[in-house]
């Protein structure tokens, strides 16, 4: 697991999960050290329902920690027509299942030119490394900024 968050108490790097620091036990919200989180919905060969549940855990936790973007890897399917996880994930996106959390989404195959997207230079550079553009096996989500501290 990539460790992209910094514990505000001890300074050690940690992952998105668990909710506490593995080093000092702090429950304080960590600081993001990355411009995006990559979520692989195909890891471990889950069912469609398991993959969607897994995604939602990442979505809610990312939102809580103030992450701005998620790069969702859902695959394209071996048939060349799009896999079951990809189809269901995109159906839910298009039906506004997570509209209160997701500001915008971009399918990899329609992102031919990252320069035209309104993204930070750092995120564009990272997406180029990930080979996001023209890739039908992934979707970029830009999350809404929600102030959770009332």
HELIX and SHEET records of a PDB file:
HELIX    1   1 UNK A   48  UNK A   64  1                                  17    
HELIX    2   2 UNK A   84  UNK A   94  1                                  11    
HELIX    3   3 UNK A  108  UNK A  110  5                                   3    
HELIX    4   4 UNK A  114  UNK A  116  5                                   3    
HELIX    5   5 UNK A  121  UNK A  129  1                                   9    
SHEET    1   A 3 UNK A  13  UNK A  14  0                                        
SHEET    2   A 3 UNK A   5  UNK A   6 -1                                        
SHEET    3   A 3 UNK A  31  UNK A  32 -1                                        
SHEET    1   B 4 UNK A  37  UNK A  40  0                                        
SHEET    2   B 4 UNK A  69  UNK A  73  1                                        
SHEET    3   B 4 UNK A 138  UNK A 143 -1                                        
SHEET    4   B 4 UNK A 102  UNK A 107 -1                                        
END                                                                             
